[in-house]
């Protein structure tokens, strides 16, 4: 029996009255997921949001007729209070049997759809129920968590040890009732009468992805500088709010270059379609799946038939930037993002972001930071010298007559520059700014830009524990100076200090930090040492590596102190032996006789000097008279 608490809330039974699912991390504007949903949903479409979703996603679907299926009464009441949506609070059994939807979105997964107050139907039962309400020609957007994905690899708590209230459903490869990989998921979708389509890998966590990347692109372009920067930026240190076992950014980039970027993604968003019925040819039986005879059962790679990379870019207020694969990858900035160029920052004194400039082709090539790391690990000084000198010369070419850089080039650090040709030996390196929307507010001295890029790389080398061909006793500033020397430039520590101050100003501006947070950031960056873990990363692996570096440094210092102590001890013993010899000699008969013989000679010498001085003084007046005559 349905009980209406308002004109837009239905309670068919099975609602959870004291439970809320909307307690996780939220992204500005709903993040890339909201942008993807808005692209999948056409204007005026009937949409079912199955499970809890970010309210920002609901706001992005204002052009459609939205129905929300929730299991939590508090969430449904809060959602219907401020938004013109219809809300059904209960399990999947509460959906009207005679109603269909053009688009069904289950981006929170199927586990969050089922209510514990109703009859459990299992993962396959939920999928069949959602497929049944999908209209012919409709689209399903389904989230799947990867049981062996990156998020679980770096988590300090094992997935099977959950004791919280929300952990009554445990997903893993041992649960045969749910798919454990993409292939199994596609088989389940086909079994429910749907046609699997494109797939997006969700990073850094499936519940709140900041980057959605086409899975086929991850497998086809393992050396792409764009994908390298996207995955590293999504999983970069400083974004995690909990300890991890190892650096997720490093693991994500390694998975990309190994061709496993999609296989090890924390989660996936899979598109599936219900085929529209078609009239069979004469004498040909109807297709049981509803597909036209002879038609392919594989949907295009992405919405609209084009693979699309959905990239969360920038601080709050900037939103999402798309990269479309049409005649090569090109930036595609939605209208709301272009308007977000005027979003307020804490200050624009140092830098800001203008997504509206992302209008051209995405530069192709490998990320310069990755190529340099590879050369460091191989101790290839020739490649390092060639790449760093090429980078410095490229900055020189963009400087004005006063030796200053402006716009995007002023902020062109090694992690935002791509190297055309991948840095092949013997090839002349070509450089380009990957994302030109990051811009400096004022011109920067060339040396400061170079020192900032090298300092960021040196800090990653030293604190990340990477092997490199230089002395391990160098601090970060010293390593920056050495890198500059490899690039053929003479930088001093004062310039490095100015570069660190510039890094603080840029980071504070782009993150919208207040004065207190800016001071804390400055203290943190100035205190970066080789024996410390990376800034903003609470990783057990990196902490252990930092402990090993500290132990090695303590061992070196202890050995130096021991050698110094032994040297001082040996010198002290030699001094004591010399003193003993002197004392022994000074008390002997020969020493005393020698002193008796020498003393009269000393007195005679002293008297002769005095007589000579007196005679000279007596003759001085006579010489003066002779000179006057």
Secondary structure, DSSP 8 states (H G I E B T S, - for coil): --EEEETTEEEEE--BTT---TTS---GGGHHHHHHHHHHS-TT-EEEEES---HHHHHHTTTSEEEEEESBHHHHHHHHHHS--EEEEE-GGGS-TT--EEEEEETT-STTTS-TTS---HHHHHHHHHHHTEEEEEEEEEEEE-TTSHHHHHBSS-GGG--SGGGGS---TT-TTS--SHHHHHHHHHHTT-EEEEEEEEES-STT-SEEEEHHHHHH-TT-HHHHHHHHHHT-TTS-SS-BSS-HHHHHHHHHHTT-TTTT-SEEEEEEE--------TT----TTS--TT--SS--SSGGGS-EEEEE-SSTT--EEEEEESSSEEEE--HHHHHGGG---S--SSEEE-GGG--SB---SEEHHHHHHHHHHTT-HHHHHHHHHHHHHHHHHT--TTSEEEETGGG--GGGEEEEGGG-TTS--EEEES-TTEEEEEEEEHHHHHHHHHHHHHHHHHHHT---SS-TT--HHHHHHHHHHHTT----HHHHHHHHHHHHHHHHHHHT--HHHHHHHHHHHHT--TTS--TT--BHHHHHHHHHHHHHHHHHHHHHHHHHHHHHHHHHHHHHHHHHHHHHHHTSHHHHHHHHHHHHHHHHHHHHHHHHHHHHHHHHHHHHHHHH-
